[in-house]
Amino acid sequence: MSQPASPDSLFGIHGAALEVRARRLGLLSSNIANAGTPGYKARDIDFAAALQARLRGASEARAEAIATRYRVPVMPSLDGNTVEMATEQTAFAENAVGYSATLEFIKDRVGEVSRALKGE
C-alpha cells in the first residue's frame, strides 16, 4: 500500500498529482480503445476530487474509485457506447500536457536536490 501524499514531502503536491494524472491517462486510453465496443460506458477521473482524496491519505486505488465518473454523452449511440472520440482525445491531450508539466517540475526538483547534495 502506498503512503499518503503529503504537501510537505520532497515533491509537495506534485507527486500525488502525477499519480492521479497517470491513472487518468490509463482510463482515457481505455475509453479510446473501446470506442467501437457496443455497450461500453466511458469514464473519467475528476482530477481535483482524486487529488484531494490522495492528499487526505487515500490510496491511489481508493482515490480513483472516489473520483471516477461515467460520462454523459452529448449524442448517445444506438449501441449504448458512450465514448465520444473528440471528448476523449481532448481530455487525453489536456491531461498529457498536465502530466508532462508535473513530471518536469519533479525532474527539476530532483536536479535541485542532487546539486545540493553535491554541494554545487
Residue pairs with C-beta under 8 A, 6 or more apart in sequence:
1 59
2 19
2 59
2 60
4 54
4 55
4 56
4 57
4 58
5 13
5 15
5 16
5 19
5 54
5 55
5 57
6 55
7 13
7 55
9 15
10 109
10 113
11 105
11 106
11 109
13 51
13 55
14 102
14 105
14 106
14 109
15 106
16 51
16 54
16 55
17 51
17 98
17 102
18 99
18 102
18 103
18 106
19 54
19 60
20 45
20 47
20 50
20 51
20 54
20 60
20 63
20 64
20 67
21 47
21 95
21 98
21 99
21 102
22 99
23 45
23 50
23 60
23 64
24 44
24 45
24 47
24 50
24 95
25 92
25 95
25 96
25 99
27 43
27 44
27 45
27 64
27 68
28 44
28 88
28 91
28 92
28 95
29 92
31 40
31 42
31 43
31 44
31 71
31 83
31 88
32 83
32 85
32 88
32 89
32 92
34 40
34 42
34 81
34 83
35 81
35 83
35 85
35 88
36 81
37 81
38 79
38 80
38 81
39 79
39 80
39 81
40 80
40 81
40 82
40 83
41 70
41 71
41 80
41 81
41 82
42 70
42 71
42 73
42 81
42 82
42 83
42 84
42 87
42 88
43 68
43 69
43 70
43 71
44 68
44 69
44 71
44 91
45 64
45 67
45 68
45 69
46 67
46 68
46 69
47 67
47 95
47 98
49 66
49 67
50 63
50 64
50 66
50 67
51 63
53 62
53 63
53 66
53 67
54 60
54 63
58 66
70 82
71 82
71 83
71 84
71 87
72 82
73 82
73 84
74 84
74 87
75 84
76 82
